[in-house]
Every structure is written in structure tokens, then in C-alpha cells.
């Protein structure tokens, strides 16, 4: 258990007593990420971090460790005054449910989306897609996120490339006519999705299936 006053790094990461902690099951816009609000760029990543900092203030935060991520940060469920910080961030629309790792906050996300709270007032790129596009050297363009798109699985007209996640967690895309295309089923709950082009799939960090 980690207990203390927290410093906010970004919308899903805090620090207590020098220990960097990633909030379990949620993903917030990156600090430098922009969303589109009423046709204008909006620093939604900064807004998310500011909302978390204002909510926590100087109150004592309690974190229950769940894991460590690849950056050696503690991954934890954290609370303040008995309220889950992870759930609050998603419910207020400052983060989305990170379905790849947890289904705990899907309901909170739906409530925020329906009420258009936080980033749901804008059009935006899902945080994990934004990071993938940045790593691939692409430019992340904000787009409307539908009720299914928080799991990146909405099937848009003309977008017939299947983004599948295999049992090893590898992100693989299948093009029409490919060997496994017909047998591949897209499961929104697992973070799987459709792509409109191979370039889009690769920019998001997916690799082509072996033919």
C-alpha cells in the first residue's frame, strides 16, 4: 500500500514519495495531446491533468498496487476519501476505460460519454492510438469517437481491414482476401478494431498478418 499526498504527472499518472504510479484500468490523453473543441485545437491532455490535480488537492491518496508496467511504474487502484480516483477520472470524462487491461470502468465511460463530460465534449484520438501514431512518426488527427470507438472497434463504411489481437497480445491486421481474414472476428471488448487502410493500421502500431 502506498499512502501520501500525490503530485500529478498527467491524467493517469501520479507520484507519491518519489514512487511513480500509473492508475490501473484507465488511459488519459497525453500531456501534449490536442483534441478538437468546436473546430479549435484544445489542450485536452493538459486539461485532464489539471482536473486530476484540482480533484486531489493536498488530500491523502491511498494506492493499492496491482502490477508494474514496462516502465517499472507501480500500477494501482487509488482512492481519496474513500472514492476511487480511477473511476472518478473516467466518470468525469478525463480518461477512458483501458479495456486492454480492465473492464472495471466501462460503465463510468458510458456515463461520461452520454453526458458529454470532459473530453467527450470534443473530438479526439484515443490515447493509445495517439501514442501509436506518434511512435510511427504519423500525425494524430482528432476524429469523433462513437459509443463503440472507445474500444476502437467501430466499423466505418469502406473500412474493411480487421485489426485483431492474438493470444500473445500481438496487434495484427488482416486485409480482405488474406488467409485468415474470413475467420477473424473483431471483438470490441478486447480493443480490436477496423481500419480504412494499411497505412492507418501501421500508424496505429499494428503489423500485417503473415500470408
MARBA-89203 format. One record per residue (C-alpha): x negated, z, y; residue number from 1. Coordinates in steps of 0.001 Angstrom, whole numbers, always signed. Layout:
BEGIN
- X, Z, Y, NUM
...
***
This chain:
BEGIN
- +0, +0, +0, 1
- -1265, -882, +3467, 2
- +197, +1060, +6397, 3
- -519, +887, +10106, 4
- +57, -848, +13423, 5
- -249, -4611, +12966, 6
- -1866, -7322, +15043, 7
- -129, -10699, +14775, 8
- -2277, -13684, +13827, 9
- +595, -16171, +13562, 10
- +4200, -16255, +12404, 11
- +3412, -15404, +8788, 12
- +98, -13556, +9021, 13
- -736, -10113, +10369, 14
- -3736, -7804, +10315, 15
- -3784, -4049, +9680, 16
- -7009, -2007, +9794, 17
- -9035, -5229, +9561, 18
- -7118, -6419, +6482, 19
- -5602, -9910, +6908, 20
- -2124, -10039, +5303, 21
- -61, -13143, +4514, 22
- +3686, -12453, +4405, 23
- +4976, -13214, +917, 24
- +7548, -15966, +330, 25
- +7733, -17373, +3856, 26
- +5992, -20113, +5830, 27
- +5948, -20240, +9628, 28
- +4868, -23065, +11948, 29
- +1117, -23103, +12503, 30
- -181, -21674, +15791, 31
- -949, -25133, +17205, 32
- +2142, -26819, +15748, 33
- +4610, -28535, +18069, 34
- +8319, -29090, +17427, 35
- +10696, -31324, +19380, 36
- +13259, -29467, +21501, 37
- +15724, -31606, +23464, 38
- +13300, -34504, +23402, 39
- +10329, -32495, +24672, 40
- +7324, -31001, +22819, 41
- +7800, -27297, +22153, 42
- +5096, -24873, +21013, 43
- +7180, -23590, +18139, 44
- +4164, -22134, +16318, 45
- +3283, -20026, +19316, 46
- +6946, -19063, +19769, 47
- +7097, -17888, +16148, 48
- +4005, -15697, +16572, 49
- +5322, -14289, +19847, 50
- +8674, -13434, +18238, 51
- +6917, -11537, +15445, 52
- +4659, -9686, +17897, 53
- +7632, -8666, +20031, 54
- +9604, -7513, +16984, 55
- +6772, -5361, +15616, 56
- +5507, -3966, +18897, 57
- +3433, -864, +18186, 58
- +5620, +294, +15316, 59
- +4150, +1260, +11953, 60
- +4202, -1529, +9369, 61
- +4193, -886, +5626, 62
- +2992, -3663, +3279, 63
- +3400, -3766, -492, 64
- +698, -6103, -1923, 65
- +1816, -8822, -4349, 66
- -1239, -11040, -4706, 67
- -4259, -12557, -2962, 68
- -4317, -16149, -1758, 69
- -7191, -18631, -1915, 70
- -8481, -17343, +1422, 71
- -8687, -13823, -66, 72
- -5903, -12601, +2192, 73
- -3549, -9997, +799, 74
- -107, -11475, +113, 75
- +2511, -8800, +684, 76
- +6110, -7852, +1329, 77
- +6026, -5967, +4616, 78
- +8586, -3830, +6398, 79
- +9073, -1925, +9632, 80
- +11582, +936, +9967, 81
- +12898, +31, +6505, 82
- +13626, -3610, +7376, 83
- +11851, -6492, +5619, 84
- +9683, -8357, +8124, 85
- +9527, -11351, +5770, 86
- +13328, -11621, +5666, 87
- +13678, -10996, +9403, 88
- +11359, -13876, +10292, 89
- +13328, -16298, +8120, 90
- +16745, -14942, +9118, 91
- +15894, -15290, +12817, 92
- +14681, -18845, +12276, 93
- +10980, -18256, +12995, 94
- +9861, -19112, +9463, 95
- +11279, -20934, +6441, 96
- +11577, -19870, +2815, 97
- +8418, -20862, +940, 98
- +10209, -21929, -2224, 99
- +6995, -22896, -3973, 100
- +6209, -19187, -4287, 101
- +9538, -17367, -3981, 102
- +13299, -17838, -3839, 103
- +13803, -14476, -2112, 104
- +14587, -15807, +1356, 105
- +16626, -18946, +675, 106
- +19842, -17228, +1800, 107
- +18211, -15978, +5007, 108
- +17034, -19507, +5749, 109
- +20513, -20932, +5242, 110
- +21941, -18373, +7682, 111
- +19335, -19254, +10333, 112
- +19838, -22982, +9846, 113
- +23618, -22749, +10119, 114
- +23352, -20635, +13294, 115
- +20578, -22881, +14731, 116
- +18320, -19916, +15388, 117
- +14624, -20167, +16189, 118
- +13007, -23429, +15107, 119
- +16354, -24651, +13746, 120
- +17312, -25432, +17351, 121
- +14689, -28166, +17247, 122
- +13471, -30980, +15024, 123
- +10292, -30105, +13180, 124
- +7911, -30834, +10361, 125
- +7957, -28235, +7609, 126
- +4794, -26113, +7921, 127
- +3301, -27093, +4551, 128
- +3911, -30788, +5318, 129
- +2316, -30365, +8751, 130
- -809, -28857, +7193, 131
- -961, -31601, +4574, 132
- -702, -34331, +7182, 133
- -3379, -32707, +9310, 134
- -5738, -32421, +6328, 135
- -5148, -36099, +5570, 136
- -6001, -36982, +9168, 137
- -2469, -38093, +9991, 138
- -263, -37218, +12923, 139
- +2637, -34926, +12056, 140
- +5797, -36260, +13677, 141
- +8744, -33887, +14088, 142
- +11912, -35012, +12342, 143
- +15324, -33479, +11688, 144
- +15316, -31095, +8724, 145
- +18567, -31177, +6770, 146
- +20147, -28466, +4639, 147
- +18129, -29718, +1677, 148
- +14994, -30604, +3582, 149
- +13672, -27077, +3783, 150
- +12697, -27731, +175, 151
- +11503, -31197, +1240, 152
- +13809, -32908, -1211, 153
- +16413, -34820, +808, 154
- +16863, -38363, -491, 155
- +16935, -40643, +2533, 156
- +18218, -44197, +2249, 157
- +15412, -46516, +1192, 158
- +13100, -43652, +269, 159
- +12653, -44170, -3454, 160
- +9237, -42681, -4169, 161
- +9558, -39487, -6190, 162
- +7332, -36533, -5276, 163
- +7022, -34384, -8378, 164
- +5159, -31104, -9023, 165
- +3851, -30849, -12577, 166
- +3341, -27753, -14730, 167
- -163, -27300, -13301, 168
- +1149, -27296, -9741, 169
- -287, -30761, -9001, 170
- +1641, -32852, -6468, 171
- +2116, -36347, -7862, 172
- +4233, -39212, -6583, 173
- +5881, -41891, -8723, 174
- +6751, -45368, -7448, 175
- +9709, -47444, -8771, 176
- +8624, -49309, -11891, 177
- +5999, -46719, -12765, 178
- +5667, -45461, -16347, 179
- +7229, -42042, -15685, 180
- +9491, -42963, -12776, 181
- +12728, -43096, -14767, 182
- +12115, -39745, -16449, 183
- +11130, -37916, -13268, 184
- +13835, -35697, -11772, 185
- +13446, -34251, -8283, 186
- +14161, -30522, -8128, 187
- +14619, -29235, -4529, 188
- +14162, -25602, -5594, 189
- +10589, -26350, -6733, 190
- +9584, -28013, -3462, 191
- +9818, -31542, -4834, 192
- +10878, -34396, -2545, 193
- +11370, -38102, -1877, 194
- +9029, -40307, +164, 195
- +9639, -43560, +2007, 196
- +6139, -44958, +1469, 197
- +2936, -44239, -430, 198
- +1193, -43637, +2899, 199
- +3722, -40906, +3722, 200
- +3218, -39281, +314, 201
- -565, -39346, +623, 202
- -461, -37984, +4175, 203
- +1584, -35039, +2879, 204
- -1085, -34301, +255, 205
- +396, -35960, -2864, 206
- -1562, -38255, -5221, 207
- -338, -41287, -7149, 208
- +660, -40950, -10784, 209
- -1654, -42413, -13393, 210
- -191, -45637, -14729, 211
***
